[in-house]
């Protein structure tokens, strides 16, 4: 498929579940649904900013609800993604939806990558390294600290390769790697990172900001505003926001 006009990779950012349904997540249980929704939009905005820095890719958004919901939540995010194609993830569990997005990406390029939209601060070079690893490997996973993954990339995506796997458990990545080996694919792993699912994850994020390990300006800004509004001593301070 490669030619002068073909992007080096298709990269799709997956949004979280509907903002209206976010109350079920651990972050909403700790901070409230409205705050969790504001943070989800900020996480996504920072992820878009990070991936947009990678040259020669086709950037897409894999959405779970009408994009207007996000656009109304943040005019800045709407402006930043005005020209970015939005694909609906469709029905099914995470594996089914990932397969659908990966195959669609492989119609755009020889490499398709899906990145989680809830890993603010994920360094751009880390994503680029994952892309480059597909020079040799059939697929790449970016391990998350909770046992899942924040990134998956493939050069070929066999039918059913992500079907009937344990999602949202500490064994998710292990099961996915096992499935790749079963199918005769050669997987590799990128450096670990984390997704923000809990208040403790926010502390991890803020500690990284304070240490200069990463920046995520939209998330930092929302955290500072929320801390001032809620006056919660447990909400992490964001240095330099």
Backbone as CSV, one residue per row, in Angstrom:
resi,resn,N_x,N_y,N_z,CA_x,CA_y,CA_z,C_x,C_y,C_z
1,UNK,0.805,-1.194,0.000,0.000,0.000,0.000,0.847,1.256,0.000
2,UNK,2.132,1.164,0.421,2.956,2.349,0.592,3.201,3.058,-0.720
3,UNK,3.057,4.370,-0.698,3.443,5.237,-1.799,3.696,6.610,-1.234
4,UNK,4.047,7.545,-2.094,4.457,8.862,-1.624,3.368,9.575,-0.848
5,UNK,2.104,9.275,-1.119,1.006,9.972,-0.461,0.447,9.227,0.748
6,UNK,0.962,8.038,1.035,0.463,7.244,2.145,1.150,7.659,3.443
7,UNK,0.396,7.955,4.492,1.028,8.318,5.759,1.800,7.152,6.354
8,UNK,2.783,7.479,7.168,3.597,6.448,7.800,2.754,5.545,8.690
9,UNK,1.733,6.111,9.305,0.864,5.333,10.181,-0.474,6.038,10.328
10,UNK,-1.489,5.255,10.594,-2.787,5.790,10.998,-2.870,5.667,12.514
11,UNK,-3.123,6.784,13.183,-3.200,6.800,14.645,-4.589,7.273,15.055
12,UNK,-5.291,6.424,15.790,-6.632,6.751,16.272,-6.608,6.888,17.784
13,UNK,-7.109,7.991,18.279,-7.244,8.200,19.721,-8.640,7.765,20.140
14,UNK,-8.697,6.852,21.088,-9.975,6.343,21.578,-10.469,7.208,22.733
15,UNK,-11.699,7.715,22.614,-12.286,8.451,23.719,-12.847,7.469,24.744
16,UNK,-13.070,7.989,25.938,-13.677,7.208,27.005,-15.170,7.065,26.746
17,UNK,-15.866,6.284,27.599,-17.322,6.176,27.443,-17.988,7.543,27.492
18,UNK,-19.232,7.578,27.120,-20.009,8.807,27.080,-19.824,9.639,28.337
19,UNK,-19.639,10.945,28.162,-19.494,11.830,29.310,-20.708,11.744,30.229
20,UNK,-21.864,11.476,29.658,-23.070,11.370,30.475,-23.097,10.098,31.302
21,UNK,-22.259,9.095,30.936,-22.219,7.830,31.663,-20.962,7.682,32.513
22,UNK,-20.205,8.756,32.632,-18.886,8.648,33.263,-18.972,8.471,34.773
23,UNK,-20.182,8.645,35.332,-20.337,8.527,36.771,-19.959,7.159,37.319
24,UNK,-19.909,6.153,36.471,-19.579,4.814,36.945,-18.082,4.626,37.159
25,UNK,-17.253,5.515,36.654,-15.813,5.306,36.753,-15.308,5.687,38.137
26,UNK,-14.129,5.149,38.493,-13.581,5.373,39.833,-13.279,6.846,40.079
27,UNK,-12.841,7.551,39.039,-12.524,8.961,39.203,-13.772,9.763,39.548
28,UNK,-14.897,9.427,38.919,-16.153,10.114,39.216,-16.623,9.802,40.630
29,UNK,-16.404,8.582,41.069,-16.804,8.211,42.419,-16.006,8.979,43.462
30,UNK,-14.760,9.317,43.115,-13.915,10.042,44.063,-14.147,11.552,44.007
31,UNK,-14.352,12.099,42.802,-14.376,13.550,42.628,-15.711,14.106,42.168
32,UNK,-16.645,13.232,41.786,-17.924,13.687,41.269,-17.961,13.619,39.757
33,UNK,-19.161,13.429,39.211,-19.313,13.233,37.775,-18.899,14.449,36.966
34,UNK,-19.274,15.640,37.415,-18.940,16.846,36.651,-17.435,17.045,36.558
35,UNK,-16.738,16.862,37.683,-15.276,17.014,37.675,-14.622,15.948,36.805
36,UNK,-15.103,14.703,36.905,-14.538,13.627,36.092,-14.736,13.912,34.608
37,UNK,-15.889,14.462,34.232,-16.138,14.788,32.831,-15.206,15.891,32.354
38,UNK,-14.985,16.908,33.188,-14.046,17.986,32.821,-12.643,17.436,32.621
39,UNK,-12.250,16.531,33.498,-10.919,15.941,33.373,-10.828,15.057,32.130
40,UNK,-11.880,14.304,31.818,-11.860,13.449,30.633,-11.645,14.271,29.369
41,UNK,-12.292,15.427,29.297,-12.110,16.309,28.139,-10.671,16.824,28.096
42,UNK,-10.125,17.191,29.259,-8.742,17.677,29.312,-7.752,16.583,28.936
43,UNK,-7.984,15.348,29.429,-7.109,14.233,29.060,-7.074,14.076,27.538
44,UNK,-8.250,14.104,26.945,-8.346,13.923,25.494,-7.641,15.045,24.762
45,UNK,-7.841,16.278,25.229,-7.212,17.434,24.577,-5.689,17.309,24.623
46,UNK,-5.157,16.894,25.769,-3.700,16.722,25.877,-3.203,15.589,24.991
47,UNK,-3.970,14.521,24.880,-3.566,13.413,24.019,-3.550,13.848,22.557
48,UNK,-4.557,14.600,22.144,-4.586,15.125,20.777,-3.360,16.004,20.529
49,UNK,-3.031,16.868,21.490,-1.864,17.750,21.332,-0.580,16.938,21.199
50,UNK,-0.477,15.851,21.968,0.718,15.002,21.922,0.847,14.294,20.578
51,UNK,-0.212,13.635,20.149,-0.153,12.851,18.915,0.006,13.766,17.706
52,UNK,-0.545,14.963,17.769,-0.461,15.896,16.643,0.970,16.313,16.336
53,UNK,1.867,16.121,17.287,3.278,16.484,17.061,4.029,15.458,16.220
54,UNK,3.449,14.289,16.012,4.140,13.230,15.272,3.990,13.482,13.777
55,UNK,5.089,13.556,13.047,4.994,13.843,11.612,4.535,12.640,10.796
56,UNK,3.937,12.938,9.658,3.607,11.935,8.649,2.689,10.843,9.174
57,UNK,1.632,11.234,9.883,0.623,10.272,10.299,-0.755,10.778,9.883
58,UNK,-1.705,9.873,9.866,-3.110,10.233,9.704,-3.755,10.123,11.078
59,UNK,-4.188,11.265,11.642,-4.766,11.299,12.981,-6.285,11.195,12.892
60,UNK,-6.863,10.336,13.726,-8.312,10.150,13.779,-8.754,10.091,15.234
61,UNK,-10.025,10.330,15.452,-10.617,10.169,16.779,-11.657,9.055,16.729
62,UNK,-11.539,8.093,17.628,-12.532,7.035,17.751,-13.479,7.393,18.880
63,UNK,-14.692,7.771,18.557,-15.595,8.346,19.544,-16.686,7.362,19.952
64,UNK,-17.275,7.586,21.135,-18.330,6.728,21.654,-19.693,7.415,21.636
65,UNK,-19.731,8.687,21.310,-20.959,9.471,21.335,-20.821,10.580,20.303
66,UNK,-21.893,11.285,19.986,-21.767,12.379,19.029,-20.687,13.367,19.458
67,UNK,-19.845,13.765,18.520,-18.729,14.651,18.854,-19.201,15.982,19.419
68,UNK,-20.407,16.369,19.112,-20.931,17.639,19.588,-20.897,17.726,21.111
69,UNK,-21.007,16.595,21.779,-20.973,16.594,23.244,-19.622,17.095,23.735
70,UNK,-18.548,16.629,23.101,-17.211,17.101,23.471,-17.009,18.545,23.024
71,UNK,-17.483,18.867,21.843,-17.316,20.226,21.324,-17.985,21.242,22.232
72,UNK,-19.156,20.893,22.755,-19.849,21.804,23.660,-19.140,21.899,25.004
73,UNK,-18.446,20.830,25.397,-17.725,20.839,26.667,-16.454,21.675,26.594
74,UNK,-15.863,21.781,25.414,-14.620,22.544,25.264,-14.515,23.096,23.852
75,UNK,-14.686,24.403,23.717,-14.547,25.031,22.399,-13.105,24.947,21.918
76,UNK,-12.147,24.950,22.856,-10.734,24.833,22.465,-10.456,23.461,21.857
77,UNK,-11.002,22.404,22.459,-10.834,21.065,21.908,-11.513,20.966,20.556
78,UNK,-12.699,21.563,20.432,-13.409,21.543,19.150,-12.573,22.202,18.065
79,UNK,-11.937,23.332,18.390,-11.115,24.032,17.409,-9.880,23.218,17.046
80,UNK,-9.274,22.575,18.042,-8.050,21.800,17.811,-8.301,20.562,16.962
81,UNK,-9.528,20.073,16.951,-9.847,18.841,16.226,-10.793,19.074,15.059
82,UNK,-10.934,20.318,14.662,-11.911,20.649,13.619,-11.691,19.833,12.354
83,UNK,-10.420,19.630,11.979,-10.109,18.931,10.735,-9.739,17.459,10.952
84,UNK,-9.912,16.967,12.167,-9.560,15.577,12.470,-10.781,14.690,12.216
85,UNK,-10.644,13.646,11.387,-11.786,12.736,11.163,-12.223,12.058,12.457
86,UNK,-13.531,11.925,12.633,-14.092,11.243,13.794,-14.778,9.963,13.338
87,UNK,-14.363,8.848,13.910,-14.974,7.562,13.612,-15.731,7.090,14.835
88,UNK,-16.918,6.558,14.652,-17.622,5.971,15.775,-17.055,4.578,16.041
89,UNK,-16.781,4.299,17.298,-16.190,3.001,17.646,-17.134,1.837,17.357
90,UNK,-18.421,2.091,17.371,-19.385,1.039,17.105,-19.673,0.189,18.330
91,UNK,-20.423,-0.878,18.110,-20.856,-1.745,19.202,-19.786,-2.787,19.533
92,UNK,-20.024,-3.492,20.634,-19.129,-4.575,21.022,-18.232,-4.206,22.179
93,UNK,-17.520,-5.225,22.709,-16.599,-4.946,23.803,-15.345,-4.264,23.259
94,UNK,-14.411,-3.970,24.142,-13.231,-3.213,23.729,-12.466,-3.917,22.620
95,UNK,-12.344,-5.234,22.707,-11.605,-5.965,21.683,-12.226,-5.820,20.309
96,UNK,-13.541,-5.936,20.235,-14.240,-5.786,18.960,-14.035,-4.380,18.410
97,UNK,-14.132,-3.387,19.274,-14.006,-2.001,18.823,-12.564,-1.677,18.405
98,UNK,-11.601,-2.237,19.124,-10.211,-2.033,18.733,-9.916,-2.662,17.376
99,UNK,-10.374,-3.892,17.187,-10.171,-4.551,15.883,-10.760,-3.701,14.761
100,UNK,-11.952,-3.191,14.976,-12.622,-2.384,13.952,-11.780,-1.146,13.613
101,UNK,-11.265,-0.486,14.640,-10.461,0.714,14.416,-9.128,0.383,13.750
102,UNK,-8.511,-0.707,14.156,-7.228,-1.091,13.574,-7.373,-1.445,12.098
103,UNK,-8.411,-2.184,11.765,-8.608,-2.528,10.347,-8.900,-1.282,9.520
104,UNK,-9.663,-0.383,10.082,-9.938,0.853,9.358,-8.643,1.639,9.164
105,UNK,-7.798,1.660,10.195,-6.518,2.338,10.072,-5.623,1.706,9.036
106,UNK,-5.673,0.375,8.938,-4.832,-0.322,7.960,-5.301,-0.096,6.524
107,UNK,-6.477,0.454,6.355,-6.901,0.874,5.016,-6.296,2.222,4.652
108,UNK,-5.777,2.934,5.649,-5.138,4.230,5.421,-3.628,4.113,5.286
109,UNK,-3.059,3.135,5.950,-1.598,3.039,6.044,-1.200,1.593,6.306
110,UNK,0.107,1.320,6.221,0.626,-0.008,6.507,0.692,-0.295,8.003
111,UNK,0.536,0.738,8.829,0.584,0.577,10.276,-0.608,1.307,10.889
112,UNK,-1.274,0.640,11.802,-2.408,1.252,12.493,-2.156,1.196,13.992
113,UNK,-2.401,2.309,14.636,-2.178,2.417,16.077,-3.417,3.026,16.720
114,UNK,-3.779,2.507,17.874,-4.834,3.104,18.691,-4.211,3.501,20.026
115,UNK,-4.443,4.745,20.424,-3.918,5.291,21.679,-5.091,5.642,22.581
116,UNK,-4.995,5.296,23.853,-6.035,5.650,24.808,-6.061,7.158,25.009
117,UNK,-7.248,7.697,25.157,-7.400,9.135,25.341,-7.345,9.581,26.782
118,UNK,-6.869,8.718,27.685,-6.844,9.078,29.106,-5.456,8.886,29.710
119,UNK,-4.422,9.183,28.927,-3.043,9.113,29.423,-2.361,10.466,29.228
120,UNK,-2.840,11.507,29.909,-2.217,12.829,29.747,-0.755,12.785,30.172
121,UNK,0.080,13.470,29.420,1.510,13.476,29.724,2.297,12.411,28.991
122,UNK,1.626,11.517,28.296,2.333,10.485,27.526,3.300,11.162,26.559
123,UNK,4.602,10.900,26.689,5.581,11.608,25.848,5.455,11.221,24.371
124,UNK,5.525,12.211,23.521,5.459,11.967,22.078,6.519,10.975,21.616
125,UNK,7.782,11.096,22.073,8.794,10.126,21.621,8.434,8.681,21.960
126,UNK,7.654,8.480,23.015,7.263,7.116,23.383,6.312,6.530,22.336
127,UNK,5.415,7.360,21.823,4.516,6.902,20.771,5.303,6.662,19.484
128,UNK,6.234,7.559,19.180,7.053,7.400,17.967,7.881,6.124,18.044
129,UNK,8.399,5.812,19.234,9.178,4.582,19.390,8.304,3.353,19.129
130,UNK,7.059,3.411,19.571,6.141,2.297,19.315,5.887,2.149,17.818
131,UNK,5.691,3.271,17.132,5.518,3.222,15.677,6.732,2.597,15.003
132,UNK,7.907,3.022,15.420,9.136,2.521,14.797,9.344,1.036,15.064
133,UNK,8.846,0.544,16.193,9.029,-0.872,16.511,8.299,-1.765,15.518
134,UNK,7.308,-1.193,14.819,6.574,-1.977,13.821,7.389,-2.174,12.540
135,UNK,8.602,-1.619,12.493,9.509,-1.956,11.389,9.829,-3.451,11.409
136,UNK,9.881,-4.011,12.613,10.265,-5.416,12.775,9.132,-6.281,13.300
137,UNK,8.361,-5.766,14.231,7.315,-6.554,14.882,5.991,-6.443,14.126
138,UNK,5.138,-7.455,14.314,3.792,-7.419,13.726,2.847,-6.536,14.525
139,UNK,3.111,-6.448,15.836,2.234,-5.656,16.690,3.012,-5.147,17.898
140,UNK,2.506,-4.080,18.492,3.163,-3.468,19.640,2.096,-3.089,20.657
141,UNK,2.440,-3.286,21.917,1.569,-2.874,23.016,2.333,-1.912,23.920
142,UNK,1.666,-0.872,24.373,2.226,0.023,25.375,1.633,-0.355,26.727
143,UNK,2.382,-1.024,27.584,1.814,-1.522,28.847,1.402,-0.385,29.782
144,UNK,0.226,-0.509,30.355,-0.220,0.396,31.411,0.111,-0.232,32.758
145,UNK,0.253,0.601,33.769,0.678,0.102,35.076,-0.374,-0.774,35.743
146,UNK,-1.622,-0.710,35.261,-2.691,-1.496,35.881,-2.881,-2.867,35.237
147,UNK,-1.992,-3.229,34.307,-2.089,-4.532,33.668,-2.740,-4.516,32.301
148,UNK,-3.236,-3.363,31.897,-3.794,-3.210,30.560,-2.763,-2.592,29.625
149,UNK,-3.229,-1.774,28.680,-2.289,-1.083,27.797,-2.896,0.242,27.354
150,UNK,-1.997,1.209,27.119,-2.423,2.542,26.682,-2.312,2.693,25.169
151,UNK,-1.698,1.715,24.519,-1.456,1.789,23.068,-1.404,0.385,22.501
152,UNK,-1.966,0.225,21.317,-1.809,-0.996,20.539,-1.580,-0.595,19.090
153,UNK,-0.617,-1.243,18.466,-0.345,-0.991,17.052,-0.161,-2.303,16.319
154,UNK,-0.603,-2.360,15.057,-0.511,-3.608,14.293,-0.189,-3.310,12.832
155,UNK,0.545,-4.252,12.224,0.740,-4.225,10.764,-0.261,-5.117,10.063
156,UNK,-0.797,-6.085,10.783,-1.902,-6.895,10.272,-2.777,-7.289,11.441
157,UNK,-4.059,-7.355,11.172,-5.038,-7.540,12.242,-5.983,-8.681,11.863
158,UNK,-5.603,-9.922,12.176,-6.453,-11.061,11.812,-7.832,-10.981,12.471
159,UNK,-8.814,-11.455,11.777,-10.181,-11.481,12.304,-10.227,-12.237,13.627
160,UNK,-10.802,-11.599,14.641,-10.960,-12.233,15.942,-9.738,-12.205,16.831
161,UNK,-8.691,-11.481,16.438,-7.441,-11.521,17.204,-7.582,-10.919,18.605
162,UNK,-8.580,-10.067,18.802,-8.788,-9.459,20.119,-10.138,-9.850,20.719
163,UNK,-10.717,-10.897,20.195,-12.042,-11.303,20.642,-11.951,-12.199,21.879
164,UNK,-12.940,-12.068,22.782,-13.089,-12.936,23.951,-11.847,-12.942,24.835
165,UNK,-11.325,-11.747,25.080,-10.190,-11.587,25.990,-10.665,-10.886,27.261
166,UNK,-9.942,-11.042,28.361,-10.351,-10.395,29.614,-9.968,-8.907,29.612
167,UNK,-10.937,-8.036,29.553,-10.682,-6.601,29.509,-10.816,-5.988,30.899
168,UNK,-10.044,-4.936,31.112,-10.083,-4.182,32.379,-9.713,-5.049,33.570
169,UNK,-8.701,-5.879,33.398,-8.184,-6.674,34.506,-6.661,-6.547,34.520
170,UNK,-6.063,-7.051,35.581,-4.600,-7.006,35.691,-3.935,-7.983,34.727
171,UNK,-4.725,-8.846,34.070,-4.179,-9.853,33.153,-4.449,-9.512,31.684
172,UNK,-4.971,-8.318,31.425,-5.362,-7.979,30.051,-4.185,-8.041,29.088
173,UNK,-3.102,-7.351,29.411,-1.951,-7.339,28.508,-1.376,-8.732,28.330
174,UNK,-1.254,-9.468,29.415,-0.717,-10.830,29.349,-1.550,-11.689,28.401
175,UNK,-2.879,-11.559,28.507,-3.762,-12.343,27.641,-3.630,-11.927,26.185
176,UNK,-3.496,-10.623,25.940,-3.348,-10.139,24.565,-2.047,-10.627,23.941
177,UNK,-0.973,-10.575,24.694,0.309,-11.057,24.167,0.225,-12.550,23.869
178,UNK,-0.417,-13.283,24.763,-0.581,-14.715,24.523,-1.359,-14.996,23.256
179,UNK,-2.404,-14.217,23.016,-3.197,-14.402,21.805,-2.357,-14.118,20.557
180,UNK,-1.518,-13.095,20.609,-0.688,-12.781,19.439,0.255,-13.943,19.119
181,UNK,0.867,-14.505,20.156,1.755,-15.652,19.934,0.981,-16.839,19.365
182,UNK,-0.228,-17.058,19.874,-1.057,-18.162,19.364,-1.331,-18.018,17.875
183,UNK,-1.481,-16.771,17.421,-1.791,-16.503,16.022,-0.552,-16.435,15.135
184,UNK,0.610,-16.659,15.726,1.847,-16.632,14.949,2.348,-15.231,14.655
185,UNK,1.857,-14.240,15.390,2.322,-12.867,15.213,3.504,-12.605,16.137
186,UNK,4.325,-11.634,15.766,5.482,-11.281,16.594,5.198,-9.968,17.321
187,UNK,4.844,-10.026,18.621,4.560,-8.805,19.363,5.807,-8.227,20.034
188,UNK,5.739,-6.955,20.336,6.763,-6.311,21.142,6.051,-5.351,22.085
189,UNK,6.780,-4.837,23.065,6.183,-3.915,24.022,6.979,-2.615,24.052
190,UNK,6.262,-1.518,24.197,6.854,-0.197,24.345,7.094,0.069,25.833
191,UNK,7.746,1.168,26.186,7.889,1.507,27.603,6.529,1.677,28.285
192,UNK,6.474,1.377,29.556,5.234,1.472,30.317,4.839,2.920,30.562
193,UNK,3.556,3.138,30.729,3.017,4.426,31.169,1.755,4.110,31.960
194,UNK,0.920,5.073,32.198,-0.276,4.839,33.003,-1.450,5.595,32.408
195,UNK,-2.639,5.085,32.654,-3.834,5.846,32.324,-4.436,6.343,33.636
196,UNK,-5.236,7.377,33.547,-5.760,8.019,34.753,-7.185,7.534,34.982
197,UNK,-7.324,6.595,35.909,-8.625,6.021,36.237,-9.054,6.322,37.661
198,UNK,-8.134,6.822,38.485,-8.431,6.990,39.905,-7.745,8.247,40.427
199,UNK,-8.096,8.612,41.659,-7.465,9.769,42.285,-5.977,9.521,42.502
200,UNK,-5.617,8.281,42.804,-4.199,7.963,42.956,-3.442,8.193,41.651
201,UNK,-4.079,7.880,40.524,-3.442,8.129,39.231,-3.201,9.620,39.026
202,UNK,-4.099,10.461,39.535,-3.889,11.909,39.442,-2.656,12.327,40.234
203,UNK,-2.447,11.713,41.392,-1.234,11.992,42.169,0.011,11.584,41.370
204,UNK,-0.043,10.405,40.733,1.081,9.962,39.912,1.351,10.952,38.793
205,UNK,0.273,11.393,38.136,0.408,12.382,37.079,1.077,13.649,37.604
206,UNK,0.591,14.162,38.731,1.096,15.427,39.266,2.537,15.317,39.746
207,UNK,2.892,14.162,40.290,4.279,13.945,40.698,5.208,14.002,39.487
208,UNK,4.743,13.452,38.351,5.548,13.511,37.130,5.705,14.930,36.612
209,UNK,4.635,15.725,36.726,4.711,17.135,36.335,5.721,17.862,37.209
210,UNK,5.627,17.641,38.521,6.531,18.310,39.455,7.984,17.931,39.202
211,UNK,8.202,16.682,38.770,9.565,16.204,38.512,10.059,16.577,37.122
212,UNK,9.194,17.204,36.325,9.590,17.583,34.971,9.621,16.428,33.998
213,UNK,8.927,15.335,34.318,8.939,14.165,33.438,8.002,14.335,32.256
214,UNK,6.936,15.098,32.417,5.968,15.325,31.345,5.184,16.584,31.630
215,UNK,4.527,17.087,30.614,3.595,18.203,30.742,2.312,17.839,30.002
216,UNK,1.211,18.328,30.556,-0.104,18.149,29.940,-0.921,19.368,30.362
217,UNK,-0.791,20.430,29.617,-1.236,21.744,30.086,-2.736,21.809,30.354
218,UNK,-3.530,21.134,29.541,-4.983,21.202,29.729,-5.398,20.480,31.010
219,UNK,-4.805,19.319,31.264,-5.103,18.592,32.497,-4.602,19.367,33.706
220,UNK,-3.414,19.924,33.605,-2.877,20.711,34.721,-3.796,21.878,35.058
221,UNK,-4.294,22.542,34.030,-5.157,23.703,34.233,-6.463,23.302,34.926
222,UNK,-7.066,22.205,34.481,-8.318,21.765,35.094,-8.085,21.324,36.535
223,UNK,-7.004,20.611,36.786,-6.710,20.180,38.147,-6.550,21.370,39.085
224,UNK,-5.852,22.396,38.634,-5.677,23.580,39.468,-7.009,24.249,39.762
225,UNK,-7.859,24.362,38.737,-9.167,24.985,38.913,-10.045,24.170,39.850
226,UNK,-10.028,22.864,39.667,-10.864,21.997,40.496,-10.393,22.034,41.944
227,UNK,-9.082,22.025,42.166,-8.548,22.078,43.526,-9.002,23.357,44.220
228,UNK,-8.996,24.464,43.504,-9.428,25.730,44.088,-10.928,25.723,44.378
229,UNK,-11.693,25.123,43.460,-13.148,25.106,43.640,-13.577,24.196,44.784
230,UNK,-12.989,23.019,44.857,-13.414,22.036,45.841,-12.710,22.185,47.182
231,UNK,-11.542,22.911,47.135,-10.740,23.073,48.358,-10.489,21.712,49.021
232,UNK,-10.101,20.763,48.184,-9.859,19.404,48.664,-8.378,19.201,48.894
233,UNK,-7.998,18.926,50.106,-6.579,18.692,50.406,-6.082,17.416,49.747
234,UNK,-7.012,16.508,49.420,-6.594,15.233,48.822,-6.368,15.356,47.332
235,UNK,-6.854,16.433,46.715,-6.658,16.586,45.270,-5.231,17.040,45.029
236,UNK,-4.502,16.418,44.150,-3.082,16.735,43.980,-2.854,18.140,43.488
237,UNK,-1.836,18.781,44.059,-1.421,20.080,43.552,-0.660,19.876,42.257
238,UNK,-0.827,20.795,41.329,-0.132,20.717,40.061,0.901,21.830,40.030
239,UNK,2.149,21.463,40.024,3.222,22.441,40.023,3.342,23.054,38.644
240,UNK,3.410,24.365,38.586,3.639,25.054,37.315,2.425,25.195,36.461
241,UNK,1.238,24.854,36.959,0.026,24.982,36.135,-0.396,26.429,36.045
